[in-house]
């Protein structure tokens, strides 16, 4: 099924948690000549397919086979709508353009660095979605241009997690991480049950961990210097409910100051700011 430039489509990734291809029984390829004949759609093992976003596919996404298989952690599904899509394969460096909306990065051969556009010529609120599309240990490195910064204190974020993803939003004060895909969140082994195993992610001077009793909560801590002790009162910590991405981040003590200890994260009070 051909995807036209800047069209709306669904990208489906087989996560490898079941053997063989996955059958999407409520979606057609639209390639058949006879309306009464249906040509089935399969997602190949550990491969990706793109499907045009027509009504039938949207229904499947909301309550059909796409929804069911995603709920069962067999596939990962994203809707890309009227966006400029760049797919990077066999490259090590990429300068994103002003009209870049979605950047899909294959890191199977090496680390890949994506440099963000100059903020001075971008409108506030512009978002760029950058995703690692491969299951390997190589790094996806996202760099801001000097003097721009990411979340006020870093020139780059780095993830080695399989399929890790970030949405970055342009603002007056710099680039802001608007969201991190669960595969792109550092989860320590000491986090409570319910989340399964997660591959580590390196975000510059960051740590993250699940709550030991409420696994839907993830704590993210930042410091201004790599190597800072986890018991030092030098951390800015926020809490995110990853089970409901519409909930706001809550910051320890209701502040963005670097004054907390990472080791005390679960005993602190959290407020939206």
N, C-alpha and C positions, 0 to 999 in steps of 0.2 A: 504494500500500500504506500504509494508515493506521498510524501509530505511536501506541500508547496511552501515556498519561503514565507515566513512571518504568519503562517496559518496556526490554527489552534489544534493541538493534538495531545494525546495521552502517551507518556513514555512508561513502559512496563518493564521491570527488571526481575528476572528469576533469581531469587536469593540463594538457591542451592540447598534449601532445607527439605527438599523432596526429590526423589530420583525421577529422571525423565522430564519430558515437557509437561507443561500445565495447560489444560484445555479450558478455553474461555467459551462456555457453551451458549452464551447469549449474544455473541458478537460475530459478525460476518466479515469476510474479506472484501465484499462489494465488487469482486472481480468476476463473478459468475454471470453468464449471459441470460440465464433463465431464472426469473424471480422465485420460482418454486424450489430451486436447488440452492442449498446453502453450503458454502465452502468454509469449514471451521477454522478458527484461529487458535494457534498454540504459541506458548512462550517457551522457546528452547531452553534447555538446562543451562543455567548461569549465563544467559544471554539477554539482550535487550531488544524490544520491538517498539515501534511507534505506530499509533493508531489514530487516524483522523477523528477529531472530536465532533461526532454527530450525535443526535439525540439518543440513539440506541446505546452508544458508548457512555454517554453521561449517565444514563439510567443504570448501566452496569457498575459504573464508578460509585454511584450513590447507594445502591442496594442489591446489585447483581453479583456476577462472578468475580469481577475486579474487586469489589468491596469485600466479599467473603474470603478470597485468597489473601488479600492484604491483611485482614483481621487475623488470619491464621499464620501470618508471618511467612508466607510462601513467596509473595511478590512484593515489590515496592512500586508504587504508582504515583506519578506526578502529572498534573495538568499544566501544560504550557500554552498560554493563550496570547495570541497577537504579540509575540516577543521576538526579538532578534536573538537567534541561537548560534553560538559558536562552539564547535566541537574540536577539541585539541587532541591530536594523535601524533606521536613521534616528534614532539617538540619539547624543549626544556624551558623556554622562556616565551611569554606572551604579554604584549602590551594591549590591555583592553581598550576598545574604542569608546567614543562618547555615546554611541547608540547601543552598546552591549547591554543586554538584559539577562541572558542566561549563558554561562560558560561551563561546558561539560569537559572534564579533564581526565584523560587517560594517563595514569602514572605507572603503567605496567613495566616500562623500560627504565625509568629513572625518576628522580624528583622533578617537579615542574613548578616554575615560578610564574604567577600571574600578577602583573603590576596594574593597580587600579588607575582610573583616569585622574587627571588633575582636578581637584575639587573646585578650584577657582573658576572653572568654566562649566561646572555642572549645576543644575538647579537643585535646591534643597529638596529632600524627600525622594530623590532618584534612588532606585534600588537595583542591585546587581546580585543575582543568584549564582553561586559558584559551587560546583559539586564534583567530587572525585567519583569517577564511574567504574573504578576497578577495585578488585579485592587483592591488595598487595600491601607491603610495608613501606613503600616509597612515600615521600612527602608531597602534599599539595601545599605550596607556600603562596600566601596572598600578601602582597606588599603595597603599602601606600607610598605616594611620592612625597618627598620632603618639600614643605614642612608639614604636610598632612599626617595625621595619626589615626590609629584605630582604637576606639574606646579611650581616647585621651592619653594613653600611656605607652603605645607600642607602634612600631612601624610595620609590623607583620604579624600574621597569625599562621600557624603551621598545623596541619593535621596529617597523621599517618593512618588514620582509621579507614577501613574499607568503606567506601561509599559516603564518607563524611561530607557535610555540606554546610555552607554559610550563606545567609542573606545579609548583605551590607547596605546600609542606608546613608546617603550623603546628607550631612548637616552643616550648620554654620561652624561648629566647633571641631569638625573632622568626620571621619567615617565611624559609623556605629554598627555593631553587630546586632542586627534586628532579630535574628534567630539562628540557632544551630540545630542541625538535624541530629536526632538521637545517636546515630552512628558516629557523629562528629563531636560527641561530648565525652570528656575524660570521666571514667567511672572507676573508682578505686575498688580493689577486691574486698575492702572492709565494708562496703555498702550492703544494706540489708537485702533480703531475698526479693524475688519477683522480677528481676531484670535480666537474668541470664548472664552470659559472658560477653564482655565488650572489649574490643581492641583498644589499646591506649592511644591517646591523641596528645600531641604537644602543642599547646597554645602558649605563646611566649609569657613566661612568668605566671602561669595559671595552674590551678589545681581544681578538681571537681570530684564530688563523691555523692552517692545516693545516701538518703537518710536511712538509718539502721532499722527503723520501725515503720516508716512511711515511704516505700520505695518509689512512689510517684514523684517525690520531691528530690531534686538534685541541687546541691550546693556548688557554687562556683566562686572560687577565691582568686584575687589578683594581688600581686605585689609589684613594687616598682623596681625590684632588683632580683635577678636570678640567683638562687642559692639561699634566699631568706629562710630562716628557720620557721617551721610550721607552728612553733610555740611562741614566735615573736609577735608582739602587738602591732603588726605592720601590714595587716591584710584588709582588703575591701572584699566583703562577702555578700553575695546575694543568693536567694533561693528561687527556684523555678519549678512549677508543677508541670512536668513533661507529659503527664497524662492529659492535660488540657492546655494546649499552646495558646489559648485565648486569655489565660490568666496572666496578670502582670508580674514582672519580677519584683520581689520584696527584698529590701536591703537590711542587713544586720544593723540594729540600732537606728534604722531609718536614716542612714547617712551613707555617702559615698566616700567618706574619709577612710584612710588606711590606718585603722586603729584597733582592729580585732585580731584575735588569735585563731588560726585555722583549726587548731585542735579543739576549740570550744564551739565550733560552728553549730552543733546540734542543740546547744543549751542557750543560744542567743535568741533575742526577740527580733522579729522581722516585720518591716513596714513597707508599704508601697510609697514611693516618692515621685 
